């Protein structure tokens, strides 16, 4: 059974740091792009960051660029998000998600097929 | 960034109703459109990918349509377990962007 379990959230003051983890099981972790997506309380889903299977390519949302760093340890089947210089606006539930590539009508698309339940990050002022 | 706009932001419906949620992209995204269901404290669930393909294990009362900039999700015969928030998401480009969500509530 595919599982993604996040941990590492908590309460932190503005300017502080947290490191989130996402432990994967039930699939060949190194074969997939992995993403972080956050859900702001009372608001919607916002994409944060992504990393390719071998960890050599990453992309971040503009809102977190230079402050957050995504990484992975394929030997431990674990995805990370190092969050520095945290701002109140970073308060959210952070989900990790696996991205799948598919072919349809001669096009190649992508979707998030597996998500974790999320870990809550609260940044106080 | 591609902006995704959903309507309505919330709706009230009864068990057995037919419900349609609209999603509009700020530029053409072909069929690179996915739909997810969110319930409080749970992991999001994929319902529809590629605008109209039903994901494995999702009941056939869920359906999706559209291409280019205009898309919709329809639930035919709303069940109690369908009361949740629904999000569209484009996978045409990075950053992946989501609609603001549509909360489906019990009337």
Interface residues (C-beta under 8 A of the other chain):
Chain A: X4 X35 X37 X39 X43 X44 X45 X46 X47 X50 X59 X61 X62 X95 X97 X102 X104 X105 X107 X109 X110 X111 X112 X113 X114 X115 X116 X117 X118
Chain B: X30 X31 X32 X34 X36 X38 X41 X42 X43 X44 X45 X46 X49 X50 X53 X55 X87 X89 X91 X94 X95 X96 X97 X98 X99 X100 X101
